[in-house]
């Protein structure tokens, strides 16, 4: 998992060098980007389930998988943007949720 977080950190550094936005604005927009990506998941689910008869089969379940990965990656980038301890924060949260699921 550390290799994944190293990649995320590199992506954040790249994004930081490619923006002219202030750090506060960039941070805010990276968090908001999660919502945009989640909307793309919803659109793909609608397309895969034929929920919109006007559009028909506009997406597949492979598209849904791709969009879910985009949500995860975007969330990781946002988390890394707001804390240098993103990997630790994530691992602690994962452990907390996993522990809670065992106590039910």
C-alpha contacts under 8 A as a table, 3 or more apart, distances in Angstrom:
res1	aa1	res2	aa2	distance
1	X	4	X	5.16
1	X	5	X	6.52
2	X	5	X	5.08
2	X	6	X	6.07
2	X	87	X	7.75
3	X	6	X	4.96
3	X	7	X	6.25
4	X	7	X	5.13
4	X	8	X	6.28
5	X	8	X	4.86
5	X	9	X	6.04
5	X	87	X	6.39
6	X	9	X	5.08
6	X	10	X	6.25
7	X	10	X	5.05
7	X	11	X	6.23
8	X	11	X	5.00
8	X	12	X	6.23
8	X	73	X	7.85
8	X	76	X	6.83
8	X	77	X	5.95
8	X	80	X	7.27
9	X	12	X	5.11
9	X	13	X	6.23
9	X	77	X	7.51
9	X	80	X	6.57
10	X	13	X	5.06
10	X	14	X	6.16
11	X	14	X	4.99
11	X	15	X	6.10
11	X	77	X	7.39
12	X	15	X	5.01
12	X	16	X	6.01
12	X	77	X	6.20
12	X	80	X	7.12
12	X	81	X	6.55
13	X	16	X	5.03
13	X	17	X	6.36
14	X	17	X	5.25
14	X	18	X	6.27
15	X	18	X	5.10
15	X	19	X	6.31
16	X	19	X	5.69
16	X	23	X	7.97
19	X	26	X	7.76
21	X	25	X	6.05
21	X	26	X	5.81
22	X	25	X	5.25
22	X	26	X	6.11
23	X	26	X	5.06
23	X	27	X	6.02
24	X	27	X	5.17
24	X	28	X	6.27
25	X	28	X	5.11
25	X	29	X	6.13
26	X	29	X	5.17
26	X	30	X	6.12
27	X	30	X	5.23
27	X	31	X	6.43
27	X	78	X	6.99
27	X	81	X	6.23
27	X	82	X	6.70
28	X	31	X	5.30
28	X	32	X	6.26
29	X	32	X	4.93
29	X	33	X	5.98
30	X	33	X	5.03
30	X	34	X	7.11
30	X	74	X	7.40
30	X	77	X	7.37
30	X	78	X	5.25
30	X	81	X	7.87
31	X	34	X	5.74
31	X	35	X	7.85
31	X	75	X	7.21
31	X	78	X	5.31
32	X	35	X	5.56
32	X	36	X	6.99
33	X	36	X	5.03
33	X	37	X	6.29
33	X	74	X	6.96
34	X	37	X	5.16
34	X	38	X	6.13
34	X	71	X	5.94
34	X	74	X	5.85
34	X	75	X	6.05
35	X	38	X	4.99
35	X	39	X	6.20
36	X	39	X	5.15
36	X	40	X	6.56
37	X	40	X	5.02
37	X	41	X	6.54
37	X	67	X	6.89
37	X	68	X	7.99
37	X	70	X	6.47
37	X	71	X	5.36
37	X	74	X	7.67
38	X	41	X	5.01
38	X	42	X	6.44
38	X	67	X	7.66
38	X	68	X	7.53
38	X	71	X	6.06
39	X	42	X	5.03
39	X	43	X	6.19
40	X	43	X	4.95
40	X	44	X	6.12
40	X	67	X	6.36
41	X	44	X	5.09
41	X	45	X	6.18
41	X	64	X	5.76
41	X	67	X	5.17
41	X	68	X	6.16
42	X	45	X	5.09
42	X	46	X	6.20
43	X	46	X	5.14
43	X	47	X	6.21
44	X	47	X	4.95
44	X	48	X	6.01
44	X	58	X	7.60
44	X	59	X	5.37
44	X	60	X	7.07
44	X	61	X	7.66
44	X	63	X	6.23
44	X	64	X	5.31
44	X	67	X	7.57
45	X	48	X	5.03
45	X	49	X	6.06
45	X	59	X	7.38
45	X	60	X	7.86
45	X	61	X	7.33
45	X	64	X	6.11
46	X	49	X	5.32
46	X	50	X	5.97
46	X	51	X	4.85
46	X	52	X	6.41
46	X	59	X	7.82
47	X	50	X	5.25
47	X	51	X	6.42
47	X	52	X	6.86
47	X	55	X	7.32
47	X	56	X	6.66
47	X	57	X	5.20
47	X	58	X	4.62
47	X	59	X	4.50
47	X	60	X	6.91
48	X	51	X	7.77
48	X	57	X	5.87
48	X	58	X	6.69
48	X	59	X	4.76
48	X	60	X	4.64
48	X	61	X	5.90
48	X	64	X	7.81
49	X	57	X	7.31
50	X	53	X	6.24
50	X	55	X	7.78
50	X	56	X	5.38
50	X	57	X	5.41
50	X	58	X	7.81
51	X	56	X	7.70
52	X	55	X	5.58
52	X	56	X	6.12
53	X	56	X	5.04
55	X	58	X	6.10
57	X	60	X	7.41
59	X	63	X	5.96
59	X	64	X	7.65
60	X	63	X	5.11
60	X	64	X	6.63
61	X	64	X	4.84
61	X	65	X	6.27
62	X	65	X	5.02
62	X	66	X	6.28
63	X	66	X	5.04
63	X	67	X	6.18
64	X	67	X	5.11
64	X	68	X	6.11
65	X	68	X	5.10
65	X	69	X	6.28
66	X	69	X	5.12
66	X	70	X	6.35
67	X	70	X	4.90
67	X	71	X	6.37
68	X	71	X	5.04
68	X	72	X	6.34
69	X	72	X	5.05
69	X	73	X	6.05
70	X	73	X	5.09
70	X	74	X	5.87
71	X	74	X	5.14
71	X	75	X	6.03
72	X	75	X	5.11
72	X	76	X	6.18
73	X	76	X	5.02
73	X	77	X	6.19
74	X	77	X	5.09
74	X	78	X	6.15
75	X	78	X	5.01
75	X	79	X	6.05
76	X	79	X	5.05
76	X	80	X	6.06
76	X	86	X	7.68
77	X	80	X	5.10
77	X	81	X	6.03
78	X	81	X	4.96
78	X	82	X	6.42
79	X	82	X	5.33
79	X	83	X	6.19
79	X	86	X	5.68
80	X	83	X	5.27
80	X	84	X	5.87
80	X	85	X	7.20
80	X	86	X	4.94
80	X	87	X	7.88
81	X	84	X	7.23
82	X	86	X	7.98
83	X	86	X	5.53
85	X	88	X	5.36
85	X	89	X	6.09
86	X	89	X	5.05
86	X	90	X	6.01
87	X	90	X	5.17
87	X	91	X	6.08
88	X	91	X	5.11
88	X	92	X	6.05
89	X	92	X	5.24
89	X	93	X	6.19
90	X	93	X	5.10
90	X	94	X	6.03
91	X	94	X	5.04
91	X	95	X	6.08
92	X	95	X	5.13
92	X	96	X	6.14
93	X	96	X	4.99
93	X	97	X	6.21
94	X	97	X	5.26
94	X	98	X	6.02
95	X	98	X	5.04
95	X	99	X	5.94
96	X	99	X	5.16
96	X	100	X	6.14
97	X	100	X	5.04
97	X	101	X	6.26
98	X	101	X	5.15
98	X	102	X	6.56
99	X	102	X	5.21
99	X	103	X	6.59
100	X	103	X	5.25
100	X	104	X	6.95
101	X	104	X	5.76
